[in-house]
Amino acid sequence: MAMAASSRLLWASRAAAYLRISTFPRAFSTVLKDLKYADTHEWVKAEGDSATVGITDHAQDHLGDVVYVELPEVGSSVSQGQNFGAVESVKATSDINSPVSGEVVAVNDELTSKPGLVNASPYESGWIIKVKMSDSGELNSLMDDEKYTKFCEEEDKH
C-alpha cells in the first residue's frame, strides 16, 4: 500500500512539474553574485584562466525535471555562443551553449547517472563542464547578476 501511495505522489509531482504547477511556493530563481551569465541561460565561474560552466537556476526551472545531459569530450574545443551539448527534460530538449571559448578540461560525469543534479544544485553539484579559457576578455561580454536578473524578469513578462 505504501508503494502505491509513493508511486501516486511521484506521478503527481511529475505531472505538476510538466504542467508548471508549483507544488510549493517558489520565489524568483536564484542568481549568484560572483558568476557571469549568458543570454542563453548558462553561467560561468571564472578563476584565473579556468572556468566552470552550467545552466542557470532560471533555465532548469523552465525546463522541468532533467532526465539526460549530453556532455562533450574532454579535450574538445568550445567557442563562445556555440553549442557544446544538450539538456533533455520531461518537457523539452535544450542546447547548451558555451559562454566562453577554450578547451574542455573536465566534464561532470556524475550527470550521466544523476542528471537531476542540474535541477537540485545548478550552481554546485550540477555544473556541466570546466574549460581552460583561451580569451578571458570574453567574460566582459557576459551579464553580471543584476543585469541577468533584469533580463530574466523581462523575458518572463513575455
C-alpha positions in Angstrom: 0.0 0.0 0.0 2.8 2.4 0.9 4.4 1.7 -2.5 1.2 2.7 -4.4 0.9 5.9 -2.4 4.6 6.7 -3.1 4.1 6.0 -6.8 1.0 8.2 -7.0 2.9 11.0 -5.2 5.8 10.7 -7.7 3.3 10.8 -10.6 1.5 13.8 -9.2 4.8 15.6 -8.7 5.9 14.9 -12.3 2.5 15.9 -13.6 2.7 19.2 -11.6 6.2 19.8 -13.0 5.1 19.2 -16.5 2.1 21.4 -16.2 4.2 24.1 -14.4 2.0 23.9 -11.4 4.1 24.6 -8.3 3.8 22.1 -5.5 5.1 24.7 -3.1 5.5 28.5 -3.3 8.7 29.5 -5.0 10.4 32.8 -5.2 12.3 34.1 -8.3 15.1 31.8 -9.4 18.4 32.1 -7.6 21.1 34.3 -9.2 24.6 34.2 -7.7 26.7 37.4 -7.4 30.1 36.1 -8.4 29.1 34.5 -11.7 28.7 35.8 -15.2 25.6 34.9 -17.3 24.9 34.4 -21.0 21.6 35.4 -22.5 21.0 31.7 -23.3 20.9 31.0 -19.6 24.4 29.5 -19.0 26.5 30.6 -16.1 30.3 30.7 -15.8 32.5 30.9 -12.7 36.0 32.1 -13.7 39.1 31.5 -11.6 42.2 32.6 -13.4 42.1 31.0 -16.9 39.8 28.2 -15.6 36.0 28.4 -16.0 33.2 26.2 -14.6 30.1 26.3 -16.8 26.5 25.2 -16.1 22.9 26.2 -16.8 21.2 28.7 -14.5 18.5 28.1 -11.9 16.2 30.0 -14.1 16.9 27.7 -17.1 16.5 24.5 -15.0 13.2 25.8 -13.6 11.8 26.4 -17.0 13.0 23.0 -18.3 11.5 21.0 -15.5 12.9 17.6 -14.4 16.2 17.0 -16.3 16.4 13.3 -17.4 19.6 13.4 -19.6 22.6 15.6 -20.1 24.7 15.3 -23.3 28.3 16.0 -22.4 31.3 16.9 -24.7 34.6 15.0 -24.7 37.4 16.2 -22.5 40.0 17.8 -24.8 37.4 19.2 -27.2 37.2 22.9 -28.1 34.3 25.1 -27.3 33.6 28.6 -28.7 31.6 31.4 -27.0 28.0 31.3 -28.1 28.3 27.9 -29.8 26.6 24.6 -28.8 28.6 22.0 -26.9 25.8 19.7 -25.5 22.2 19.4 -24.6 19.9 19.0 -21.6 16.8 16.8 -22.0 13.9 17.2 -19.6 10.4 15.9 -19.3 9.3 18.9 -21.3 11.9 19.6 -24.0 15.5 19.2 -25.2 17.6 22.4 -25.0 21.0 23.1 -26.4 23.8 24.2 -24.0 26.0 27.0 -25.4 29.4 27.9 -24.1 29.7 31.3 -22.5 33.5 31.2 -23.1 35.9 29.8 -25.6 38.6 27.3 -24.8 39.4 23.6 -24.2 37.2 21.3 -22.2 39.4 20.1 -19.3 36.7 18.3 -17.3 33.1 17.1 -17.6 30.8 16.3 -14.8 30.5 12.6 -15.3 28.1 12.3 -12.3 25.4 13.9 -14.5 25.4 10.7 -16.6 23.8 8.7 -13.7 22.3 11.7 -11.8 21.0 14.3 -14.4 18.7 15.7 -11.7 21.7 17.4 -10.1 21.1 20.1 -12.7 17.8 20.8 -11.0 18.8 20.2 -7.4 22.0 22.1 -7.5 22.6 24.0 -10.7 25.4 26.1 -9.3 27.3 23.5 -7.3 26.9 19.7 -8.0 25.1 20.3 -11.3 28.0 22.0 -13.1 28.5 20.7 -16.6 32.0 21.4 -17.9 35.3 23.0 -16.9 37.1 25.0 -19.6 40.6 26.3 -19.9 39.7 29.7 -21.4 41.6 30.9 -24.5 40.3 34.5 -24.0 39.3 35.7 -20.6 38.3 39.0 -22.2 35.1 37.2 -23.4 33.8 37.4 -19.8 33.3 41.2 -20.4 30.5 40.5 -22.9 28.5 38.5 -20.3 26.0 39.8 -17.8 26.6 40.3 -14.1 24.0 39.1 -11.6 22.0 42.4 -11.6 21.7 42.5 -15.4 20.9 38.8 -15.6 18.1 39.2 -13.0 16.6 42.1 -15.0 17.0 40.1 -18.2 15.0 37.1 -16.7 12.3 39.4 -15.4 11.8 40.9 -18.8 11.9 37.6 -20.5 9.3 36.2 -18.1 6.9 39.1 -18.9 6.6 37.9 -22.5 
